Amino acid sequence: MSTLHVTIDDNSGFCFGVVYAIQMAEDILDEQGYLYCLGDIVHNDVEVERLQQRGLRIINHEQLRQLHNETVLIRAHGEPPETYQTALQNNLTLVDASCPVVLKLQNRIKTSYDKSDKIYIYGKHGHAEVMGLLGQTSNQAVVFESMEELLQHELPPKITLYSQTTKSTNSFYSIKNRLEEQGYEVDANDTICRQVSNRDKELRKFASRFDKVIFVSGTKSSNGKVLYQVCKDTNPETYFVSKVEQLQQEWFSADQTVGICGATSTPMWLMEEVRDELLKYKF
């Protein structure tokens, strides 16, 4: 009887911004037993459920406006200025776990907006981080998800280009180059988080080492979708799971090597659970 040979990717799992937000949440939950959090603390349902069991209460912006005299956590994605206004009006204490990379980007966009630059943001419509960035421009900036979508707008001769921090570096520079080829002057601000973008290269190396790859991520994670595709392109024998129950023994055969990796929103404990489940398989 034989088993699988399973390895977890050391570079996968929470980025430092998410680690920081969850650490802050856990410290306050230990102290006071409950804590409000504006939006999912991380785009991973099982991690959110774990924290909710410890007393985390997820609220939306509408519920925030009804809340008074409470403590509210702002997650790593950051928030628009109106959220801070609401907090002042409602006597809310904000625990600001906005990622430093996101805060720096917000400041740069605000500075550009104050100079009346025409701002275009390469990012996902409705994403929490993007809403925070848009808020720095009184919602005047244009958000686009692809070159095709950008070209549907009437563009000015000079474009100030920014990017959501978790976008692909290659795609960002491809957009910049294509705009310049079409005669636009582009002030391109590369604000992509290197901890995220470097995972692209690391994952290609990791995924190529194994017979099969299990990519663990929440279905809501933008970064998860991108990194899963990176793995799949490198190793077609890559499977996406968001919880242990989705694993299927028929994907594997005796003595195969299996790599487990995940998104910047995937907790290490979940990847370890996946590993432990795979190690139970007997062939």
C-alpha positions as CSV (number, residue, x, y, z in Angstrom):
1,M,0.0,0.0,0.0
2,S,1.4,3.4,-0.9
3,T,0.6,7.1,-0.2
4,L,1.1,10.5,-1.7
5,H,4.1,12.7,-1.2
6,V,2.8,16.1,-0.2
7,T,4.6,19.5,0.1
8,I,3.1,22.9,1.1
9,D,4.6,26.0,-0.6
10,D,6.4,28.0,2.1
11,N,5.7,31.2,0.2
12,S,2.0,30.8,0.0
13,G,-0.6,32.0,2.6
14,F,-1.4,35.4,4.1
15,C,0.5,38.5,2.9
16,F,1.8,40.7,5.7
17,G,-1.3,43.1,5.4
18,V,-3.7,40.3,6.1
19,V,-1.5,38.8,8.9
20,Y,-1.5,42.3,10.6
21,A,-5.3,42.7,10.3
22,I,-6.1,39.3,11.7
23,Q,-3.6,39.7,14.5
24,M,-5.3,43.0,15.5
25,A,-8.7,41.4,15.3
26,E,-7.7,38.4,17.5
27,D,-6.1,40.7,20.1
28,I,-9.3,42.7,20.5
29,L,-11.5,39.6,20.5
30,D,-9.4,38.2,23.3
31,E,-9.9,41.5,25.3
32,Q,-13.5,42.3,24.7
33,G,-15.1,39.1,23.2
34,Y,-16.6,40.8,20.1
35,L,-15.5,43.2,17.4
36,Y,-17.2,44.8,14.4
37,C,-15.4,44.5,11.1
38,L,-16.4,46.5,8.0
39,G,-16.6,43.9,5.2
40,D,-15.0,40.4,5.2
41,I,-11.7,40.7,7.0
42,V,-10.2,38.5,4.3
43,H,-11.6,36.9,1.1
44,N,-11.6,33.5,2.5
45,D,-14.9,32.1,3.9
46,V,-13.5,29.5,6.2
47,E,-11.1,32.0,7.9
48,V,-14.0,34.5,8.3
49,E,-16.1,31.7,9.9
50,R,-13.3,30.9,12.3
51,L,-13.1,34.5,13.4
52,Q,-16.9,34.9,13.6
53,Q,-17.0,32.0,16.0
54,R,-14.6,34.0,18.2
55,G,-16.9,37.0,18.1
56,L,-16.1,38.9,14.9
57,R,-19.2,40.7,13.6
58,I,-19.1,41.5,9.8
59,I,-21.0,44.6,8.9
60,N,-21.6,46.6,5.6
61,H,-21.5,50.3,5.1
62,E,-25.3,50.7,5.6
63,Q,-25.0,49.0,9.0
64,L,-21.9,51.1,9.9
65,R,-24.1,54.2,9.5
66,Q,-26.5,52.8,12.1
67,L,-23.8,52.0,14.6
68,H,-22.8,54.3,17.5
69,N,-20.2,54.2,20.3
70,E,-18.5,51.0,19.1
71,T,-15.1,49.8,17.9
72,V,-14.9,48.9,14.2
73,L,-11.9,47.2,12.4
74,I,-11.0,48.5,9.0
75,R,-9.4,45.6,7.1
76,A,-6.3,45.6,4.9
77,H,-8.1,46.7,1.8
78,G,-8.5,50.3,3.1
79,E,-11.5,52.6,3.0
80,P,-12.7,55.8,1.3
81,P,-12.8,59.1,3.3
82,E,-16.5,58.9,3.9
83,T,-16.0,55.9,6.3
84,Y,-13.8,58.0,8.5
85,Q,-16.5,60.8,8.4
86,T,-19.2,58.4,9.5
87,A,-16.9,57.2,12.4
88,L,-16.5,60.8,13.6
89,Q,-20.2,61.5,13.4
90,N,-21.2,58.2,15.2
91,N,-18.5,58.3,17.8
92,L,-16.9,55.1,16.5
93,T,-13.4,54.0,17.4
94,L,-11.7,52.8,14.2
95,V,-9.0,50.1,14.5
96,D,-7.3,50.8,11.2
97,A,-5.6,47.7,9.8
98,S,-5.3,49.2,6.2
99,C,-2.3,47.7,4.5
100,P,0.6,50.2,4.4
101,V,1.0,49.5,0.7
102,V,-2.7,50.4,0.1
103,L,-2.4,53.6,2.3
104,K,0.6,54.8,0.3
105,L,-1.3,54.2,-2.9
106,Q,-4.4,56.1,-1.6
107,N,-2.1,59.1,-0.7
108,R,-0.5,59.1,-4.2
109,I,-3.9,59.0,-5.9
110,K,-5.2,61.9,-3.7
111,T,-2.1,63.9,-4.5
112,S,-2.7,63.3,-8.2
113,Y,-6.4,64.2,-7.9
114,D,-5.5,67.4,-6.0
115,K,-3.3,68.4,-9.0
116,S,-6.3,67.8,-11.4
117,D,-4.7,64.8,-13.1
118,K,-7.0,62.6,-15.2
119,I,-6.8,59.4,-13.2
120,Y,-7.4,55.9,-14.5
121,I,-7.2,52.9,-12.2
122,Y,-6.6,49.4,-13.5
123,G,-8.6,47.3,-11.0
124,K,-11.7,45.3,-10.4
125,H,-15.1,47.1,-10.3
126,G,-16.6,47.1,-6.8
127,H,-13.5,45.6,-5.1
128,A,-13.1,46.9,-1.6
129,E,-9.6,48.3,-2.3
130,V,-10.8,50.0,-5.5
131,M,-13.7,51.7,-3.7
132,G,-11.2,53.1,-1.2
133,L,-9.0,54.4,-4.1
134,L,-12.0,55.9,-5.9
135,G,-12.9,57.7,-2.7
136,Q,-9.7,59.6,-2.8
137,T,-10.9,61.2,-6.1
138,S,-14.5,61.9,-5.0
139,N,-15.4,59.0,-7.3
140,Q,-14.1,60.9,-10.4
141,A,-11.4,58.4,-11.4
142,V,-12.1,55.9,-14.1
143,V,-11.8,52.2,-13.1
144,F,-11.2,49.7,-15.9
145,E,-10.5,45.9,-15.9
146,S,-9.0,45.5,-19.4
147,M,-7.5,47.5,-22.3
148,E,-10.7,46.9,-24.3
149,E,-12.8,48.5,-21.6
150,L,-10.4,51.5,-21.2
151,L,-10.6,52.2,-24.9
152,Q,-14.4,52.6,-24.7
153,H,-13.8,55.8,-22.8
154,E,-12.9,59.1,-24.6
155,L,-9.3,59.4,-23.3
156,P,-7.4,62.7,-22.8
157,P,-4.0,63.1,-24.4
158,K,-2.3,62.7,-21.0
159,I,-3.3,59.8,-18.7
160,T,-2.3,59.2,-15.1
161,L,-2.3,55.5,-14.6
162,Y,-2.6,53.6,-11.3
163,S,-3.3,50.0,-10.4
164,Q,-5.0,48.0,-7.7
165,T,-2.1,46.6,-5.6
166,T,-2.8,42.9,-6.4
167,K,-2.9,43.2,-10.2
168,S,-0.5,41.5,-12.6
169,T,2.7,43.6,-13.2
170,N,2.9,42.3,-16.8
171,S,-0.7,43.3,-17.6
172,F,-0.1,46.8,-16.1
173,Y,3.0,47.4,-18.3
174,S,1.3,45.9,-21.3
175,I,-1.5,48.5,-20.9
176,K,1.0,51.3,-20.5
177,N,2.9,50.3,-23.6
178,R,-0.2,49.9,-25.7
179,L,-1.4,53.4,-24.7
180,E,2.0,54.9,-25.6
181,E,1.9,53.1,-29.0
182,Q,-1.4,54.8,-29.7
183,G,0.1,58.2,-29.0
184,Y,-1.0,58.9,-25.4
185,E,1.3,60.4,-22.9
186,V,1.2,58.0,-19.9
187,D,2.3,58.8,-16.3
188,A,2.4,55.2,-15.1
189,N,2.5,54.7,-11.3
190,D,3.5,51.1,-10.6
191,T,1.8,50.6,-7.2
192,I,1.6,46.8,-7.4
193,C,2.5,45.0,-4.2
194,R,5.8,43.1,-4.8
195,Q,4.9,40.5,-2.2
196,V,1.9,39.6,-4.4
197,S,3.5,40.1,-7.8
198,N,6.6,38.0,-6.9
199,R,4.4,35.1,-6.1
200,D,3.7,34.8,-9.8
201,K,7.3,33.8,-10.5
202,E,7.6,31.7,-7.3
203,L,4.4,29.8,-8.1
204,R,5.5,28.9,-11.6
205,K,8.7,27.3,-10.1
206,F,6.7,25.5,-7.4
207,A,3.9,24.2,-9.6
208,S,6.4,22.7,-12.2
209,R,7.9,20.4,-9.5
210,F,4.9,18.2,-8.9
211,D,2.7,15.6,-10.6
212,K,-0.4,17.4,-9.2
213,V,-1.0,20.8,-7.6
214,I,-3.9,21.7,-5.2
215,F,-4.5,25.4,-5.2
216,V,-6.4,26.5,-2.0
217,S,-8.3,29.8,-2.1
218,G,-11.6,31.4,-1.3
219,T,-13.9,31.9,-4.3
220,K,-14.1,35.7,-3.6
221,S,-10.4,36.3,-3.8
222,S,-9.3,38.2,-7.0
223,N,-5.7,37.4,-6.2
224,G,-6.7,33.7,-5.9
225,K,-8.2,33.6,-9.4
226,V,-5.1,35.1,-10.9
227,L,-2.6,32.8,-9.0
228,Y,-4.7,29.7,-9.7
229,Q,-4.4,30.5,-13.4
230,V,-0.7,30.9,-13.1
231,C,-0.4,27.4,-11.5
232,K,-2.8,25.9,-14.1
233,D,-0.9,27.4,-17.0
234,T,2.4,25.9,-15.6
235,N,0.9,22.6,-14.5
236,P,-2.4,21.6,-16.2
237,E,-2.9,19.0,-13.4
238,T,-3.8,21.8,-11.0
239,Y,-7.1,21.7,-9.0
240,F,-8.9,24.6,-7.2
241,V,-10.4,23.9,-3.8
242,S,-11.8,26.3,-1.1
243,K,-12.3,23.6,1.6
244,V,-11.0,20.1,2.4
245,E,-14.4,18.5,1.5
246,Q,-13.9,19.3,-2.2
247,L,-10.8,17.0,-2.5
248,Q,-11.4,13.9,-4.5
249,Q,-9.2,10.8,-4.2
250,E,-9.7,9.9,-7.8
251,W,-7.6,12.9,-8.9
252,F,-4.5,11.1,-7.6
253,S,-2.7,7.8,-7.9
254,A,-0.1,5.9,-5.9
255,D,3.2,7.6,-5.1
256,Q,2.4,10.9,-6.9
257,T,4.0,14.1,-5.7
258,V,1.5,16.8,-4.8
259,G,2.2,20.5,-4.2
260,I,-0.2,22.6,-2.1
261,C,-0.3,26.4,-2.5
262,G,-2.7,29.3,-2.2
263,A,-3.6,32.9,-2.4
264,T,-2.5,35.9,-0.2
265,S,-5.9,35.4,1.6
266,T,-5.4,31.6,2.2
267,P,-4.6,30.7,5.9
268,M,-1.8,28.3,6.5
269,W,-4.0,26.1,8.8
270,L,-6.3,25.4,5.8
271,M,-3.4,24.3,3.6
272,E,-2.3,22.1,6.5
273,E,-5.8,20.6,6.7
274,V,-5.7,19.8,3.0
275,R,-2.2,18.2,3.4
276,D,-3.5,16.0,6.3
277,E,-6.5,14.9,4.3
278,L,-4.3,13.9,1.3
279,L,-1.9,12.0,3.5
280,K,-4.9,9.7,4.6
281,Y,-5.3,8.5,1.1
282,K,-4.1,4.9,0.5
283,F,-3.6,3.3,-2.9
